[in-house]
Amino acid sequence: MITRRLQRVSLRVTLAMVLLVPAFPLFWMLSSSLKSPQELMRTPPTWLPSEPTLDAYRTVFDVLPFGRAFANSLLVSGVATLSVLVTSILAGYVFAKYRFRGRDALFWAMVATMFLPPIVTLVPLYWLVSQLGLSDSYLGVMLPWLANGFGIFLMRQFIADVPDDLIDAARLDGAGELRIVTRVVAPLVLPAIVTLGVFAFVFYWNNFIWPLSILQSTEKFPVVLMLSQLLSYSTSVQYQNVVMAGAAIASIPTIVVFLLTQRVFVAGIARSGVKG
Amino acid sequence: MTTDVHTGTPAAPGRTRRPAPARPSERRWAAIFLSPAMLVIGIFMVVPILLTVWISLHEWSMFTSLGDMTWRGLDNYAGLWSDAGFRNSLRNTVLYVLLVVVLTIPLSVLLGLLLYFPTMRGKAAIRTALFATYVVPTVAIAMVWGALYAPTYGPFDQILGAVGITGIGWLSSPDTALISLVVFHVWQMIGYYTVLVVAGLTQIPGELYEAARVDGAGFWRQTTSLTLPMLGRTMTFVVLIAVVNAIQVFDPIYILTQGGPAGSTEVLSFTIQRTAFEYGLAGQASAMAFSLFLLMVAVGAALMVAMRRRR
């Protein structure tokens, strides 16, 4: 009886720890962003802000065009995500439901590209995009990532489970292939579309090395690149609140998107078993 | 079900039932539907790999036209081995990847077991917290960790100072900087691997546990003799993804250490980016990039073979 209770208590403690470790840095980010410079310099540091203030959030927008950066990120991530969804659904449908010679080889070749680290092709990508006259442009930021192997893989996985009978019935009713994809297949694989959409959005929102390499003009910077401009501030304790406020603002969209979709998203990942 | 949830390997596409024979029009639609994805992947992924190899055989400042390249043959590759900076980068990268894998395997299994087995409250909150760390921008949360690791006034030193531990250099000491970055990396990614482990656990048939219980096996015995062996394939897959993610780490290095102190966190992706974009040595950078690619392919192939064996 006592050992059982002990077991339960120790399990509770473990669970609390497991909750604390991932949450603490996020808590520290919010807590520090709400402190005043005076409070930041206090020793020992306070855990919670004694007089919470939103000053730092105002300062971030004063020292850097953060609003513009936010809009840039929304534009680039939004368009790229849409493109990935469309290209992946179409390709996934073909690989799941059509039969032609070389299909499987082509499928695996395209899927394999998802393991290709961007750093390996950074130099030629920069050259290619420059040759197209697209360096330092929004299109140049998006172009190399408008389709990817992970999306095709995920969509093929889910579309393969759509019964062929449904598709054949639609064909008998005279529906064209495009109509079958948009009206029959897409609604049935909505969880996969949500999973891929969230994955793609988070990927483009967080992408750093490519915009860092291809962009020069500050007014085209996405949020994370703009945020890295605050690095010089992070060495001074009294500006810690501004850095943390910037980090919090940059994190908000990904966290919101994740919280809204987490049930479907986590299940989709468990099923796909692969990171893009 | 045509999907093997266990590791995400799709069933061979040929196995899907195909009632209608392929019609001539299918070929046309296949071409139309595949072309957008094929164009993007072909032009911006396949062609660049070939270009990387081509550029790596030349001397070229990447800011001039391709015509200004000078043929160097394999000189760039030969040069890498005598380049102490590259050797340091390679060593740091291998160390980083190994440390990430060594921490990720036990942690993801423990967290996976915790989230899968007991029926108790709080699991959803843990899953949310674990995954929130995964979706936040690495650049943003790395800046937060910079503050956490700050000497003396940072919260880590404050907490440890309270129990009498002082003087850990974290990011400012060459002895601890790399492992500090590894800890951050694992912290951010572990939720993702945990979900994969939970998916693997759900694939173990319940009857096996019934049988084990009938045989009188307790929880510990069930875990070591049944759960862990059955997780083999899942874990091989987790390691594969962990290696792919760790081998290309860039953002936290750029934000937190810029390769320092004393080159102790200089990893390949950081060296490649700097060699190309700051020193304008695209040939050398491409030789490094293709070496990194080969390293990754080798590790990946070894793991794939291991995974097949476990089938």
Interface residues (C-beta under 8 A of the other chain):
Chain A: L11 T14 L15 V18 L19 V21 P22 A23 F24 P25 L26 W28 M29 S32 T43 P44 P45 V86 T87 S88 L90 A91 Y93 V94 F95 A96 K97 Y98 R99 F100 R103 D104 L106 F107 M110 T113 F115 L116 P117 P118 I119 V120 T121 L122 V123 P124 L125 Y126 W127 L128 L143 P144 W145 L146 A147 N148 G149 I152 F153 R156 Q157 A160 D161 D164 D165 D168 R171 E177 V181 V202 W205 N206 F208 I209 L212 S213 V223 V224 L227 S228 L230 L231 S234 V237 Q240 V243 M244 G246 A247 A248 A250 S251 T254 I255 V257 F258 L259 Q262 V266 I269 A270 R271 S272 G273 V274 K275
Chain B: M1 T2 T3 V5 H6 T7 G8 P10 A11 A12 P13 G14 T16 R17 R18 P19 A20 A22 E26 R27 W29 A30 F33 L34 P36 A37 M38 L39 V40 I41 I43 F44 M45 V46 V47 P48 I49 L51 T52 I55 M62 L66 L111 L114 P118 M120 G122 A125 I126 R127 T128 A129 L130 F131 A132 T133 V135 V136 P137 T138 V139 A140 I141 M143 V144 W145 G146 A147 L148 A150 Y153 P155 Q158 W187 I190 G191 Y192 V195 L196 V198 A199 T202 F237 I241 V244 N245 I247 Q248 F250 D251 Y254 I255 L268 S269 I272 Q273 A276 F277 A282 A285 S286 A289 F290 L292 F293 M296 G300
